[in-house]
Amino acid sequence: MKSLNKQPIGVFDSGIGGLTVVKALKKVLPYEDIVYFGDTARLPYGSKSSPTIIRFALQDAKFLVNRQVKMIIVACHSVSSVALPDLKKHFRLPIIGVIEPGAKAAVQASKNNCIGIIGTQATILAGAYERAIKNLNRQVEIVARSTPLFVPLAEQGWTTGPIALQIAKTYLTPMIGEKIDTLLLGCTHYPLLKNTIAKVFKQKVRIVDAALETALETKIILQAKKLLNPQKLAGTMKFYLSDLTPNFSSIGRQFLGADLTEVFRASISE
């Protein structure tokens, strides 16, 4: 068995949006090996009950633990907002979600204590980012808006151009008058639309990418626990999916910014 620091980082999501977290990890921690699991057969998690989300999350994490990962990143907002306590209770390795790192970075970035949050309808209704931000600073004013069409835009590769810009303007123009100085991208699909979103605000807001902030927090945790991989070779990536959809490779390439070479179908036991 590999020594603990040479073992991979595990990442899981209900689908493929978490690949933006993998992309950020490769930027921040280029020498780390990564094992990714996407539960594409059972997505979306956001429409499921809390007990079901917790059950799925425990199964996903166990799949990664069985592959000897040294840390788990929950790259799914639904799981991050519902199941983190259960995951940390069941497994004895570092586990983080995407919500706390994103909230922390947004609070630090804001100068006027007015933060905008965009996400899917399920994420916005759950209020997990609002709670995380308020726990850090109760003085922050929050403007939250669901922007669900950003997900299919990202998956279809329509992240720039007039269609994406018009949809972004429709969603985001009302937020301009709300005096926000920081915008938190509360969905792992949204980093693909970052440049289009920035055009709407004309550089007047700081855009916080929860995927990148999660990668940065991962580095801090691994450093503190002396678990950084000492190798100086580019880390490997393995991708496991519960359902191999025909368009996964093309969509995955958009999210990861590179070809996905080692892709496997994985069976998750109920």
Stockholm file with secondary structure:
# STOCKHOLM 1.0

chainA/1-270         MKSLNKQPIGVFDSGIGGLTVVKALKKVLPYEDIVYFGDTARLPYGSKSSPTIIRFALQDAKFLVNRQVKMIIVACHSVSSVALPDLKKHFRLPIIGVIEPGAKAAVQASKNNCIGIIGTQATILAGAYERAIKNLNRQVEIVARSTPLFVPLAEQGWTTGPIALQIAKTYLTPMIGEKIDTLLLGCTHYPLLKNTIAKVFKQKVRIVDAALETALETKIILQAKKLLNPQKLAGTMKFYLSDLTPNFSSIGRQFLGADLTEVFRASISE
#=GR chainA/1-270 SS CCCGGGSCEEEEESSSTTHHHHHHHHHHCTTCCEEEEECTTSCCSTTSCHHHHHHHHHHHHHHHHTTTCSEEEECCHHHHHHTHHHHHHHCCSCEEESHHHHHHHHHHHCSSSEEEEEECHHHHHHTHHHHHHHHHCTTCEEEEEECTTHHHHHHHTCCSSHHHHHHHHHHHHHHHTTTCSEEEECSTTGGGGHHHHHHHHTTCSEEEEHHHHHHHHHHHHHHHTTCCCCCCSCCCEEEEESSCCTTHHHHHHHHHSSCCCSEEECCCCC
#=GC SS_cons         CCCGGGSCEEEEESSSTTHHHHHHHHHHCTTCCEEEEECTTSCCSTTSCHHHHHHHHHHHHHHHHTTTCSEEEECCHHHHHHTHHHHHHHCCSCEEESHHHHHHHHHHHCSSSEEEEEECHHHHHHTHHHHHHHHHCTTCEEEEEECTTHHHHHHHTCCSSHHHHHHHHHHHHHHHTTTCSEEEECSTTGGGGHHHHHHHHTTCSEEEEHHHHHHHHHHHHHHHTTCCCCCCSCCCEEEEESSCCTTHHHHHHHHHSSCCCSEEECCCCC
//
